[in-house]
Amino acid sequence: VGSVLSSYGWYLLLAAVAVYLLVQKVSRSLAARRSARPGAAEAAEEPDVVVRRQEALAAARLRMQEELNAQAERYKEKQRQLEEERRRQKIAMWESMQEGKSYKGNLKLNQQEAESGVSASAVPKSKPNKKPLRGGGYNPLSGEGGGTCSWRPGRRGPSAGG
């Protein structure tokens, strides 16, 4: 017995502590179960809480569905308006073709009129005369006319790789 304790004493001590902690934990969980069963008042309140929670969830779903339906209606109305505008443009294009006019020019004019009607305060800006960024004789491959930046190959050496 002495040789077993001297060889495995620490292991036996750790195993005994682990068994003790395990027994304590199991006894606490059993005590908690026993105390939870007699609470009939808590069990009576629980269905009410569940019903309230389900009603709140149903109300939230209904509210979200109504918002989604309203967004769908707005989108459908916008699509109807766009379709009506396209139909008007096609009719105008057809009438101008029948009169022998250029329908593309009229289409552009109609679009410009629509834009000017929508944004009366927007003033079209005229583009100033722009000068080119580089001179006419610039060629990046020749190395001339590029200023101070020019590409030069690196030194050859053993670290070149390959």
C-alpha positions as CSV (number, residue, x, y, z in Angstrom):
1,V,0.0,0.0,0.0
2,G,2.9,2.4,0.8
3,S,4.4,1.9,-2.6
4,V,1.1,2.6,-4.4
5,L,0.6,5.8,-2.4
6,S,4.2,6.9,-3.0
7,S,3.8,6.2,-6.8
8,Y,0.3,7.4,-7.4
9,G,-0.5,9.6,-4.4
10,W,-0.9,12.9,-6.2
11,Y,-3.1,11.3,-8.9
12,L,-5.3,9.8,-6.2
13,L,-5.6,13.2,-4.5
14,L,-6.6,15.0,-7.7
15,A,-9.1,12.3,-8.6
16,A,-10.7,12.6,-5.1
17,V,-11.0,16.4,-5.4
18,A,-12.6,16.0,-8.9
19,V,-15.1,13.5,-7.6
20,Y,-15.9,15.8,-4.7
21,L,-16.5,18.8,-7.0
22,L,-18.6,16.7,-9.3
23,V,-20.8,15.5,-6.4
24,Q,-21.3,19.1,-5.2
25,K,-22.4,20.2,-8.7
26,V,-24.9,17.4,-9.1
27,S,-26.4,18.0,-5.7
28,R,-26.9,21.7,-6.5
29,S,-28.6,20.9,-9.8
30,L,-30.9,18.4,-8.1
31,A,-31.8,21.0,-5.4
32,A,-32.6,23.6,-8.0
33,R,-35.0,21.2,-9.8
34,R,-36.8,20.3,-6.6
35,S,-37.3,24.0,-5.7
36,A,-38.6,24.8,-9.2
37,R,-41.3,22.2,-9.2
38,P,-43.4,23.4,-6.3
39,G,-43.6,26.9,-7.8
40,A,-47.1,26.7,-9.3
41,A,-47.5,30.5,-9.3
42,E,-44.6,30.9,-11.7
43,A,-46.0,28.2,-14.0
44,A,-49.3,30.1,-14.0
45,E,-47.7,33.4,-15.0
46,E,-45.6,31.8,-17.8
47,P,-48.4,31.2,-20.3
48,D,-49.5,34.8,-19.9
49,V,-46.0,36.0,-20.6
50,V,-45.8,33.7,-23.6
51,V,-49.2,34.9,-25.0
52,R,-48.1,38.5,-24.6
53,R,-44.8,37.9,-26.3
54,Q,-46.6,36.1,-29.2
55,E,-49.1,39.0,-29.6
56,A,-46.3,41.6,-29.6
57,L,-44.5,39.5,-32.2
58,A,-47.6,39.3,-34.4
59,A,-48.2,43.0,-34.1
60,A,-44.7,43.8,-35.1
61,R,-45.0,41.4,-38.1
62,L,-48.2,43.1,-39.2
63,R,-46.7,46.6,-38.9
64,M,-43.7,45.5,-41.0
65,Q,-46.0,43.9,-43.6
66,E,-48.0,47.1,-43.8
67,E,-44.8,49.2,-44.4
68,L,-43.7,46.7,-47.1
69,N,-47.1,47.0,-48.8
70,A,-46.9,50.8,-48.7
71,Q,-43.4,50.7,-50.3
72,A,-44.6,48.3,-53.0
73,E,-47.5,50.7,-53.8
74,R,-45.1,53.7,-54.1
75,Y,-42.8,51.6,-56.3
76,K,-45.7,50.6,-58.6
77,E,-46.9,54.2,-58.9
78,K,-43.5,55.3,-59.8
79,Q,-43.2,52.6,-62.4
80,R,-46.6,53.6,-63.9
81,Q,-45.4,57.2,-64.2
82,L,-42.2,56.2,-65.9
83,E,-44.1,53.9,-68.3
84,E,-46.5,56.8,-69.1
85,E,-43.6,59.1,-69.8
86,R,-42.0,56.5,-72.1
87,R,-45.3,56.1,-73.9
88,R,-45.6,59.9,-74.4
89,Q,-42.1,60.1,-75.8
90,K,-42.8,57.2,-78.2
91,I,-46.0,59.0,-79.4
92,A,-44.1,62.3,-79.8
93,M,-41.4,60.4,-81.7
94,W,-44.0,58.8,-84.0
95,E,-45.7,62.1,-84.7
96,S,-42.5,63.8,-85.6
97,M,-41.6,60.9,-87.9
98,Q,-45.0,61.3,-89.6
99,E,-44.4,65.0,-90.1
100,G,-41.0,64.2,-91.7
101,K,-38.9,65.7,-89.0
102,S,-36.0,64.1,-87.3
103,Y,-37.4,62.2,-84.3
104,K,-34.0,62.0,-82.6
105,G,-33.6,65.7,-82.5
106,N,-37.1,66.2,-81.1
107,L,-36.4,63.5,-78.5
108,K,-33.4,65.4,-77.3
109,L,-35.3,68.6,-77.2
110,N,-38.1,67.0,-75.2
111,Q,-35.6,65.7,-72.7
112,Q,-34.0,69.1,-72.4
113,E,-37.4,70.7,-71.9
114,A,-38.3,68.2,-69.2
115,E,-35.0,68.7,-67.4
116,S,-35.3,72.5,-67.6
117,G,-38.9,72.2,-66.2
118,V,-37.7,70.1,-63.3
119,S,-34.6,72.1,-62.5
120,A,-35.3,75.7,-63.4
121,S,-32.6,77.0,-61.0
122,A,-29.9,74.9,-62.6
123,V,-27.8,76.9,-65.0
124,P,-25.9,74.9,-67.6
125,K,-22.2,75.7,-67.5
126,S,-20.3,76.3,-70.6
127,K,-17.0,74.5,-70.8
128,P,-14.0,76.9,-71.1
129,N,-11.4,76.3,-73.8
130,K,-9.1,73.6,-72.4
131,K,-5.4,73.4,-73.4
132,P,-3.9,70.0,-73.7
133,L,-2.1,68.5,-70.7
134,R,1.0,67.7,-72.8
135,G,2.6,69.2,-75.8
136,G,1.8,67.7,-79.3
137,G,5.3,66.2,-79.6
138,Y,5.1,64.1,-76.5
139,N,5.9,60.4,-77.0
140,P,6.4,58.3,-73.8
141,L,8.5,55.7,-75.6
142,S,11.1,58.1,-77.0
143,G,12.1,59.5,-73.7
144,E,11.9,63.1,-75.0
145,G,9.6,65.8,-74.0
146,G,8.6,64.1,-70.8
147,G,10.4,66.4,-68.4
148,T,12.6,65.1,-65.7
149,C,11.0,61.7,-65.3
150,S,12.5,59.0,-67.4
151,W,12.8,55.3,-67.0
152,R,16.2,53.7,-66.9
153,P,17.0,50.1,-66.5
154,G,18.6,49.0,-63.2
155,R,22.1,47.7,-62.8
156,R,22.8,44.1,-63.7
157,G,24.0,42.0,-61.0
158,P,23.6,38.7,-59.2
159,S,20.5,39.8,-57.4
160,A,18.6,40.4,-60.6
161,G,16.8,37.1,-60.3
162,G,15.6,35.0,-63.1
